[in-house]
Amino acid sequence: MTEQYTQTVEVTVSSKTKSMQWIGIISILLALGFLMLTIFLVWYFVFGMLVLLAAGIIYIHFYNTAAQEYAYDFSTMRLIVVKKDLMGKQKRILCLVYEDIVHFGIMDGLAEDNDIVACNAAHDAGVYQIVYNNADKVRRLLFAPDDYLVALLKERLENRYIENCSAVTNDNTEDNQ
């Protein structure tokens, strides 16, 4: 068995996310225009300037924190999922010990709000799910591993691999509610 394996998956940036950057830039430029109005006309425009400046900064922040790629780090003890944003900053979003994993298999069904989506799109072909226990709750990780990582996880998880996990997920969520 391989001791360490890392796979990266690139994520396409949606047009909605790209528009957030442009909205932020335009808001900041309008705030600068309001600054000129504040200096030369009426100081009441300072409130509009502050609102536009804050909105621009928030939009640019959300654009910069959008995912650019995900990395799946497989080791003998755990699976670590790392998100790399558009600014190049990396953030660990999940560190999953293999003993917590209930089931592993191909995703079938829809992504839910409490799922961790670490792939380009949850509706793409080749998306797998790991159902795991987290503080007495059953949660899911949706990710897109390559064939080698799937083989490593099948070997490591042995009897917990199921081809279709949708029935298992629905049964577990009903029991926990």
MDAnalysis code that builds the backbone (N, CA, C; Angstrom):
import MDAnalysis as mda
import numpy as np

u = mda.Universe.empty(531, n_residues=177, atom_resindex=np.repeat(np.arange(177), 3), trajectory=True)
u.add_TopologyAttr("name", ["N", "CA", "C"] * 177)
u.add_TopologyAttr("resid", np.arange(1, 178))
u.add_TopologyAttr("resname", ["MET", "THR", "GLU", "GLN", "TYR", "THR", "GLN", "THR", "VAL", "GLU", "VAL", "THR", "VAL", "SER", "SER", "LYS", "THR", "LYS", "SER", "MET", "GLN", "TRP", "ILE", "GLY", "ILE", "ILE", "SER", "ILE", "LEU", "LEU", "ALA", "LEU", "GLY", "PHE", "LEU", "MET", "LEU", "THR", "ILE", "PHE", "LEU", "VAL", "TRP", "TYR", "PHE", "VAL", "PHE", "GLY", "MET", "LEU", "VAL", "LEU", "LEU", "ALA", "ALA", "GLY", "ILE", "ILE", "TYR", "ILE", "HIS", "PHE", "TYR", "ASN", "THR", "ALA", "ALA", "GLN", "GLU", "TYR", "ALA", "TYR", "ASP", "PHE", "SER", "THR", "MET", "ARG", "LEU", "ILE", "VAL", "VAL", "LYS", "LYS", "ASP", "LEU", "MET", "GLY", "LYS", "GLN", "LYS", "ARG", "ILE", "LEU", "CYS", "LEU", "VAL", "TYR", "GLU", "ASP", "ILE", "VAL", "HIS", "PHE", "GLY", "ILE", "MET", "ASP", "GLY", "LEU", "ALA", "GLU", "ASP", "ASN", "ASP", "ILE", "VAL", "ALA", "CYS", "ASN", "ALA", "ALA", "HIS", "ASP", "ALA", "GLY", "VAL", "TYR", "GLN", "ILE", "VAL", "TYR", "ASN", "ASN", "ALA", "ASP", "LYS", "VAL", "ARG", "ARG", "LEU", "LEU", "PHE", "ALA", "PRO", "ASP", "ASP", "TYR", "LEU", "VAL", "ALA", "LEU", "LEU", "LYS", "GLU", "ARG", "LEU", "GLU", "ASN", "ARG", "TYR", "ILE", "GLU", "ASN", "CYS", "SER", "ALA", "VAL", "THR", "ASN", "ASP", "ASN", "THR", "GLU", "ASP", "ASN", "GLN"])
u.atoms.positions = np.array([
    [0.838, -1.174, 0.000],
    [0.000, 0.000, 0.000],
    [0.888, 1.244, 0.000],
    [0.456, 2.260, -0.689],
    [1.184, 3.516, -0.742],
    [1.044, 4.246, 0.586],
    [2.145, 4.786, 1.071],
    [2.132, 5.500, 2.352],
    [1.524, 6.891, 2.229],
    [1.835, 7.586, 1.130],
    [1.390, 8.966, 0.951],
    [1.044, 9.186, -0.512],
    [-0.105, 9.818, -0.775],
    [-0.509, 10.135, -2.146],
    [-1.315, 11.434, -2.111],
    [-1.020, 12.328, -3.039],
    [-1.725, 13.604, -3.117],
    [-2.266, 13.795, -4.520],
    [-3.532, 14.185, -4.597],
    [-4.173, 14.476, -5.873],
    [-4.776, 15.873, -5.797],
    [-4.622, 16.639, -6.863],
    [-5.246, 17.963, -6.917],
    [-6.308, 17.978, -8.007],
    [-7.391, 18.675, -7.730],
    [-8.501, 18.813, -8.667],
    [-8.756, 20.301, -8.860],
    [-8.680, 20.759, -10.099],
    [-8.938, 22.166, -10.380],
    [-10.436, 22.423, -10.455],
    [-10.830, 23.602, -10.011],
    [-12.228, 24.014, -10.008],
    [-12.371, 25.196, -10.949],
    [-13.375, 25.164, -11.800],
    [-13.615, 26.293, -12.689],
    [-14.340, 27.391, -11.911],
    [-13.917, 28.606, -12.128],
    [-14.531, 29.745, -11.462],
    [-15.758, 30.150, -12.270],
    [-16.901, 30.197, -11.616],
    [-18.150, 30.491, -12.314],
    [-18.229, 31.966, -12.704],
    [-19.113, 32.246, -13.631],
    [-19.286, 33.639, -14.059],
    [-19.877, 34.476, -12.932],
    [-20.660, 33.866, -12.057],
    [-21.207, 34.589, -10.899],
    [-20.070, 35.035, -9.975],
    [-19.099, 34.151, -9.772],
    [-17.960, 34.498, -8.922],
    [-17.098, 35.568, -9.583],
    [-16.893, 35.467, -10.889],
    [-16.113, 36.481, -11.602],
    [-16.802, 37.839, -11.558],
    [-18.132, 37.832, -11.609],
    [-18.854, 39.107, -11.552],
    [-18.709, 39.764, -10.181],
    [-18.495, 38.965, -9.138],
    [-18.295, 39.530, -7.807],
    [-17.052, 40.430, -7.789],
    [-16.017, 40.019, -8.502],
    [-14.808, 40.841, -8.563],
    [-15.098, 42.171, -9.238],
    [-15.816, 42.136, -10.357],
    [-16.102, 43.374, -11.078],
    [-17.046, 44.278, -10.288],
    [-18.015, 43.703, -9.600],
    [-18.907, 44.510, -8.761],
    [-18.110, 45.184, -7.655],
    [-17.181, 44.469, -7.070],
    [-16.331, 45.039, -6.027],
    [-15.472, 46.181, -6.539],
    [-14.862, 45.987, -7.702],
    [-14.006, 47.040, -8.278],
    [-14.827, 48.280, -8.610],
    [-16.004, 48.081, -9.223],
    [-16.861, 49.220, -9.579],
    [-17.345, 49.938, -8.325],
    [-17.678, 49.184, -7.271],
    [-18.126, 49.810, -6.020],
    [-17.020, 50.664, -5.400],
    [-15.809, 50.183, -5.434],
    [-14.699, 50.957, -4.880],
    [-14.444, 52.214, -5.714],
    [-14.533, 52.099, -7.031],
    [-14.360, 53.282, -7.885],
    [-15.475, 54.304, -7.656],
    [-16.709, 53.828, -7.469],
    [-17.806, 54.745, -7.154],
    [-17.598, 55.396, -5.791],
    [-17.033, 54.625, -4.847],
    [-16.733, 55.206, -3.531],
    [-15.722, 56.326, -3.658],
    [-14.746, 56.167, -4.532],
    [-13.780, 57.245, -4.763],
    [-14.455, 58.475, -5.380],
    [-15.442, 58.239, -6.254],
    [-16.217, 59.354, -6.811],
    [-17.012, 60.071, -5.728],
    [-17.591, 59.300, -4.820],
    [-18.324, 59.906, -3.708],
    [-17.373, 60.678, -2.792],
    [-16.132, 60.237, -2.701],
    [-15.141, 60.969, -1.910],
    [-14.906, 62.355, -2.503],
    [-14.855, 62.408, -3.815],
    [-14.670, 63.707, -4.477],
    [-15.888, 64.604, -4.227],
    [-17.086, 64.018, -4.272],
    [-18.285, 64.802, -3.976],
    [-18.274, 65.295, -2.531],
    [-17.785, 64.463, -1.629],
    [-17.714, 64.824, -0.222],
    [-16.757, 65.994, -0.019],
    [-15.630, 65.969, -0.702],
    [-14.629, 67.023, -0.525],
    [-15.128, 68.352, -1.086],
    [-15.750, 68.292, -2.273],
    [-16.092, 69.539, -2.951],
    [-17.527, 70.018, -2.723],
    [-18.461, 69.136, -2.402],
    [-19.849, 69.572, -2.276],
    [-20.370, 69.475, -0.841],
    [-20.910, 68.307, -0.506],
    [-21.583, 68.122, 0.775],
    [-20.949, 66.950, 1.512],
    [-20.719, 67.122, 2.789],
    [-20.071, 66.050, 3.550],
    [-20.997, 64.868, 3.823],
    [-22.311, 65.003, 3.500],
    [-23.242, 63.889, 3.683],
    [-22.923, 62.712, 2.752],
    [-22.237, 62.998, 1.671],
    [-21.876, 61.933, 0.737],
    [-20.851, 60.958, 1.339],
    [-20.268, 61.288, 2.473],
    [-19.305, 60.396, 3.109],
    [-19.964, 59.081, 3.527],
    [-21.252, 59.126, 3.889],
    [-21.952, 57.897, 4.261],
    [-22.121, 56.976, 3.053],
    [-22.475, 57.552, 1.912],
    [-22.570, 56.765, 0.680],
    [-21.224, 56.201, 0.276],
    [-20.160, 57.009, 0.473],
    [-18.820, 56.543, 0.157],
    [-18.449, 55.342, 1.019],
    [-18.750, 55.413, 2.321],
    [-18.413, 54.308, 3.224],
    [-19.184, 53.040, 2.890],
    [-20.457, 53.187, 2.541],
    [-21.260, 52.019, 2.163],
    [-20.713, 51.375, 0.897],
    [-20.427, 52.174, -0.121],
    [-19.887, 51.631, -1.370],
    [-18.508, 51.014, -1.166],
    [-17.684, 51.628, -0.360],
    [-16.351, 51.094, -0.094],
    [-16.446, 49.752, 0.639],
    [-17.322, 49.677, 1.647],
    [-17.483, 48.421, 2.388],
    [-18.039, 47.324, 1.480],
    [-19.020, 47.654, 0.639],
    [-19.583, 46.659, -0.283],
    [-18.517, 46.176, -1.269],
    [-17.714, 47.078, -1.777],
    [-16.654, 46.686, -2.707],
    [-15.632, 45.773, -2.065],
    [-15.237, 46.103, -0.848],
    [-14.257, 45.263, -0.142],
    [-14.829, 43.887, 0.139],
    [-16.097, 43.820, 0.529],
    [-16.729, 42.526, 0.822],
    [-16.830, 41.674, -0.443],
    [-17.251, 42.267, -1.555],
    [-17.353, 41.509, -2.810],
    [-15.986, 40.989, -3.261],
    [-14.974, 41.801, -3.173],
    [-13.635, 41.350, -3.574],
    [-13.126, 40.269, -2.628],
    [-13.443, 40.383, -1.345],
    [-13.046, 39.334, -0.392],
    [-13.698, 38.001, -0.748],
    [-15.009, 38.009, -1.050],
    [-15.685, 36.760, -1.420],
    [-15.124, 36.184, -2.717],
    [-14.750, 37.052, -3.660],
    [-14.127, 36.565, -4.888],
    [-12.780, 35.912, -4.578],
    [-11.973, 36.555, -3.755],
    [-10.635, 36.041, -3.465],
    [-10.667, 34.733, -2.687],
    [-11.711, 34.478, -1.909],
    [-11.782, 33.242, -1.126],
    [-12.485, 32.106, -1.869],
    [-12.877, 32.321, -3.114],
    [-13.484, 31.244, -3.907],
    [-12.430, 30.181, -4.212],
    [-12.869, 28.945, -4.294],
    [-11.948, 27.818, -4.503],
    [-11.396, 27.807, -5.922],
    [-10.090, 27.561, -6.014],
    [-9.425, 27.392, -7.304],
    [-9.096, 25.919, -7.527],
    [-8.709, 25.227, -6.467],
    [-8.439, 23.798, -6.560],
    [-8.549, 23.156, -5.181],
    [-8.757, 21.869, -5.199],
    [-8.789, 21.069, -3.978],
    [-7.689, 20.026, -4.057],
    [-7.096, 19.717, -2.924],
    [-6.065, 18.677, -2.849],
    [-6.538, 17.631, -1.860],
    [-6.420, 16.367, -2.261],
    [-6.759, 15.241, -1.398],
    [-5.453, 14.565, -1.006],
    [-5.126, 14.586, 0.267],
    [-3.894, 13.979, 0.772],
    [-4.242, 12.673, 1.467],
    [-3.844, 11.569, 0.859],
    [-4.074, 10.243, 1.413],
    [-2.842, 9.811, 2.188],
    [-3.032, 9.321, 3.395],
    [-1.944, 8.722, 4.163],
    [-2.485, 7.465, 4.822],
    [-1.644, 6.771, 5.557],
    [-2.084, 5.528, 6.191],
    [-3.047, 5.777, 7.343],
    [-3.047, 6.977, 7.912],
    [-3.886, 7.282, 9.071],
    [-5.155, 8.058, 8.722],
    [-5.083, 8.947, 7.704],
    [-6.209, 9.847, 7.471],
    [-6.230, 10.351, 6.034],
    [-7.373, 10.938, 5.691],
    [-7.552, 11.626, 4.419],
    [-7.761, 13.103, 4.736],
    [-6.922, 13.952, 4.154],
    [-6.993, 15.386, 4.403],
    [-7.420, 16.073, 3.113],
    [-8.409, 16.959, 3.215],
    [-8.886, 17.724, 2.069],
    [-8.501, 19.180, 2.294],
    [-7.777, 19.749, 1.316],
    [-7.264, 21.116, 1.420],
    [-7.847, 21.937, 0.272],
    [-8.317, 23.151, 0.603],
    [-8.861, 24.074, -0.401],
    [-7.829, 25.167, -0.667],
    [-7.555, 25.409, -1.940],
    [-6.671, 26.505, -2.344],
    [-7.539, 27.552, -3.035],
    [-7.502, 28.798, -2.508],
    [-8.357, 29.835, -3.071],
    [-7.649, 30.579, -4.208],
    [-8.328, 31.571, -4.759],
    [-7.798, 32.305, -5.905],
    [-6.573, 33.141, -5.570],
    [-6.350, 33.416, -4.298],
    [-5.166, 34.166, -3.877],
    [-3.978, 33.237, -3.602],
    [-4.199, 31.928, -3.671],
    [-3.130, 30.969, -3.439],
    [-3.032, 30.498, -1.998],
    [-3.928, 30.955, -1.149],
    [-3.908, 30.525, 0.250],
    [-4.552, 29.157, 0.370],
    [-3.946, 28.320, 1.203],
    [-4.476, 26.983, 1.410],
    [-5.131, 26.883, 2.781],
    [-6.248, 26.158, 2.827],
    [-6.976, 25.983, 4.077],
    [-7.440, 24.537, 4.161],
    [-7.153, 23.898, 5.270],
    [-7.606, 22.523, 5.485],
    [-9.086, 22.567, 5.832],
    [-9.895, 21.895, 5.022],
    [-11.331, 21.903, 5.296],
    [-11.809, 20.626, 5.965],
    [-11.015, 19.559, 5.874],
    [-11.416, 18.311, 6.514],
    [-10.201, 17.438, 6.748],
    [-10.117, 16.894, 7.944],
    [-9.107, 15.901, 8.292],
    [-9.881, 14.696, 8.800],
    [-9.955, 13.665, 7.982],
    [-10.845, 12.540, 8.234],
    [-10.053, 11.292, 8.591],
    [-10.242, 10.819, 9.803],
    [-9.613, 9.583, 10.249],
    [-10.441, 8.417, 9.701],
    [-9.781, 7.376, 9.229],
    [-10.474, 6.281, 8.560],
    [-11.445, 5.528, 9.461],
    [-11.231, 5.541, 10.754],
    [-12.135, 4.842, 11.665],
    [-13.506, 5.519, 11.732],
    [-13.576, 6.813, 11.385],
    [-14.845, 7.542, 11.413],
    [-15.684, 7.314, 10.168],
    [-15.103, 6.721, 9.138],
    [-15.810, 6.528, 7.872],
    [-16.781, 5.364, 7.997],
    [-18.031, 5.639, 7.603],
    [-19.072, 4.615, 7.635],
    [-19.161, 3.909, 6.286],
    [-19.249, 4.696, 5.204],
    [-19.372, 4.138, 3.855],
    [-18.613, 5.011, 2.867],
    [-18.202, 4.379, 1.774],
    [-17.504, 5.061, 0.691],
    [-18.031, 4.494, -0.612],
    [-18.370, 5.345, -1.566],
    [-18.856, 4.865, -2.852],
    [-19.186, 6.010, -3.786],
    [-19.735, 5.641, -4.947],
    [-20.112, 6.628, -5.951],
    [-21.333, 7.386, -5.456],
    [-21.309, 8.693, -5.621],
    [-22.435, 9.514, -5.178],
    [-23.624, 9.313, -6.100],
    [-24.766, 9.149, -5.471],
    [-26.014, 9.039, -6.210],
    [-27.045, 9.855, -5.452],
    [-27.636, 10.807, -6.111],
    [-28.593, 11.668, -5.435],
    [-28.163, 13.109, -5.535],
    [-28.670, 13.916, -4.620],
    [-28.399, 15.343, -4.625],
    [-27.514, 15.740, -3.461],
    [-26.777, 16.804, -3.645],
    [-25.976, 17.356, -2.549],
    [-26.900, 18.105, -1.602],
    [-26.619, 17.981, -0.322],
    [-27.419, 18.649, 0.692],
    [-26.634, 19.826, 1.258],
    [-27.287, 20.626, 2.066],
    [-26.656, 21.828, 2.611],
    [-25.487, 21.513, 3.535],
    [-25.567, 20.436, 4.297],
    [-24.512, 20.132, 5.264],
    [-23.403, 19.269, 4.678],
    [-23.435, 18.989, 3.385],
    [-22.374, 18.227, 2.733],
    [-21.167, 19.120, 2.474],
    [-19.996, 18.511, 2.515],
    [-18.770, 19.209, 2.138],
    [-18.491, 18.849, 0.686],
    [-18.583, 19.844, -0.183],
    [-18.366, 19.625, -1.614],
    [-16.946, 20.075, -1.934],
    [-16.096, 19.113, -2.278],
    [-14.697, 19.390, -2.581],
    [-14.373, 18.912, -3.994],
    [-15.182, 19.379, -4.945],
    [-14.970, 19.039, -6.354],
    [-15.533, 20.173, -7.198],
    [-15.400, 20.046, -8.501],
    [-15.857, 21.095, -9.402],
    [-17.366, 21.292, -9.292],
    [-18.132, 20.222, -9.439],
    [-19.587, 20.279, -9.305],
    [-20.073, 18.929, -8.798],
    [-21.025, 18.952, -7.895],
    [-21.511, 17.712, -7.293],
    [-22.283, 16.852, -8.286],
    [-22.753, 17.438, -9.381],
    [-23.533, 16.672, -10.359],
    [-22.677, 16.071, -11.473],
    [-21.365, 16.272, -11.444],
    [-20.480, 15.703, -12.457],
    [-20.381, 14.192, -12.305],
    [-20.003, 13.531, -13.381],
    [-19.758, 12.092, -13.322],
    [-18.439, 11.848, -12.608],
    [-18.349, 10.768, -11.868],
    [-17.116, 10.432, -11.171],
    [-16.983, 11.061, -9.807],
    [-18.069, 11.580, -9.267],
    [-18.036, 12.152, -7.926],
    [-18.347, 11.042, -6.931],
    [-17.469, 10.910, -5.944],
    [-17.633, 9.909, -4.900],
    [-18.055, 10.600, -3.614],
    [-18.595, 9.803, -2.712],
    [-18.961, 10.328, -1.406],
    [-18.380, 9.440, -0.320],
    [-18.004, 10.092, 0.755],
    [-17.598, 9.393, 1.969],
    [-18.583, 9.806, 3.049],
    [-19.266, 8.841, 3.602],
    [-20.187, 9.088, 4.699],
    [-19.412, 8.819, 5.977],
    [-19.396, 9.791, 6.885],
    [-18.590, 9.653, 8.101],
    [-19.331, 10.217, 9.304],
    [-18.922, 9.785, 10.474],
    [-19.486, 10.273, 11.732],
    [-18.703, 11.491, 12.186],
    [-19.447, 12.529, 12.576],
    [-18.827, 13.759, 13.064],
    [-19.669, 14.270, 14.226],
    [-19.190, 14.056, 15.435],
    [-19.873, 14.534, 16.645],
    [-21.319, 14.049, 16.682],
    [-21.513, 12.761, 16.575],
    [-22.832, 12.111, 16.631],
    [-23.755, 12.508, 15.485],
    [-23.211, 13.028, 14.411],
    [-23.965, 13.325, 13.200],
    [-23.316, 12.597, 12.043],
    [-24.132, 12.207, 11.089],
    [-23.607, 11.594, 9.874],
    [-23.492, 12.688, 8.827],
    [-22.297, 12.882, 8.294],
    [-22.040, 13.907, 7.281],
    [-21.440, 13.247, 6.047],
    [-21.372, 14.001, 4.960],
    [-20.820, 13.483, 3.718],
    [-19.757, 14.417, 3.155],
    [-18.752, 13.804, 2.576],
    [-17.742, 14.504, 1.788],
    [-17.960, 14.091, 0.346],
    [-18.180, 15.054, -0.529],
    [-18.331, 14.798, -1.956],
    [-17.056, 15.262, -2.637],
    [-16.386, 14.351, -3.321],
    [-15.105, 14.682, -3.947],
    [-14.922, 13.866, -5.207],
    [-13.926, 14.231, -6.014],
    [-13.697, 13.605, -7.315],
    [-12.295, 13.000, -7.362],
    [-12.094, 11.822, -6.761],
    [-10.768, 11.208, -6.775],
    [-10.474, 10.547, -8.119],
    [-9.184, 10.417, -8.426],
    [-8.806, 9.682, -9.622],
    [-8.853, 8.185, -9.319],
    [-8.581, 7.365, -10.343],
    [-8.699, 5.917, -10.185],
    [-7.730, 5.358, -9.139],
    [-6.539, 5.928, -9.075],
    [-5.546, 5.430, -8.121],
    [-5.965, 5.713, -6.680],
    [-6.487, 6.910, -6.429],
    [-6.953, 7.242, -5.086],
    [-8.166, 6.405, -4.710],
    [-9.047, 6.124, -5.657],
    [-10.193, 5.244, -5.390],
    [-9.702, 3.856, -5.003],
    [-8.702, 3.345, -5.721],
    [-8.152, 2.020, -5.395],
    [-7.508, 2.022, -4.015],
    [-6.784, 3.074, -3.669],
    [-6.180, 3.161, -2.337],
    [-7.244, 3.206, -1.242],
    [-8.299, 3.971, -1.471],
    [-9.365, 4.055, -0.467],
    [-10.132, 2.737, -0.356],
    [-10.377, 2.074, -1.487],
    [-11.051, 0.761, -1.438],
    [-10.222, -0.227, -0.630],
    [-8.907, -0.233, -0.865],
    [-8.027, -1.146, -0.142],
    [-8.002, -0.816, 1.344],
    [-7.979, 0.459, 1.664],
    [-7.893, 0.875, 3.071],
    [-9.205, 0.655, 3.810],
    [-10.335, 0.880, 3.119],
    [-11.641, 0.789, 3.772],
    [-12.308, -0.572, 3.614],
    [-11.740, -1.434, 2.832],
    [-12.161, -2.818, 2.607],
    [-13.669, -3.002, 2.529],
    [-14.334, -3.343, 3.622],
    [-15.741, -3.730, 3.587],
    [-16.694, -2.533, 3.621],
    [-16.200, -1.329, 3.673],
    [-17.079, -0.159, 3.729],
    [-17.332, 0.449, 2.359],
    [-16.789, -0.159, 1.293],
    [-17.024, 0.350, -0.055],
    [-18.349, -0.196, -0.574],
    [-19.210, 0.711, -1.049],
    [-20.503, 0.342, -1.615],
    [-20.634, 1.086, -2.933],
    [-21.108, 0.390, -3.965],
    [-21.235, 1.013, -5.280],
    [-22.224, 2.176, -5.271],
    [-23.363, 1.998, -4.597],
    [-24.395, 3.025, -4.577],
    [-24.702, 3.374, -3.134],
    [-24.274, 4.537, -2.686],
    [-24.420, 4.926, -1.282],
    [-25.694, 5.693, -0.989],
    [-26.548, 5.951, -1.974],
    [-27.703, 6.818, -1.713],
    [-28.670, 6.181, -0.725],
    [-28.888, 4.881, -0.814],
    [-29.802, 4.230, 0.123],
    [-29.234, 4.253, 1.540],
    [-27.927, 4.088, 1.665],
    [-27.287, 4.109, 2.969],
    [-27.385, 5.489, 3.586],
    [-27.152, 6.532, 2.796],
    [-27.196, 7.907, 3.295],
    [-28.597, 8.262, 3.765],
    [-29.601, 7.905, 2.974],
    [-30.977, 8.240, 3.353],
    [-31.391, 7.515, 4.627],
    [-30.982, 6.258, 4.785],
    [-31.320, 5.519, 6.006],
    [-30.671, 6.147, 7.226],
    [-29.396, 6.542, 7.117],
    [-28.683, 7.117, 8.266],
    [-29.222, 8.489, 8.651],
    [-29.605, 9.310, 7.670],
    [-30.106, 10.642, 8.016],
    [-31.467, 10.555, 8.673],
    [-32.302, 9.565, 8.283],
    [-33.599, 9.414, 8.938],
    [-33.423, 8.959, 10.382],
    [-32.425, 8.100, 10.648],
    [-32.210, 7.613, 12.002],
    [-31.744, 8.730, 12.934],
    [-30.977, 9.692, 12.422],
    [-30.420, 10.743, 13.255],
    [-31.382, 11.894, 13.502],
    [-32.485, 11.937, 12.766],
    [-33.406, 13.063, 12.936],
    [-34.407, 12.829, 14.011],
])
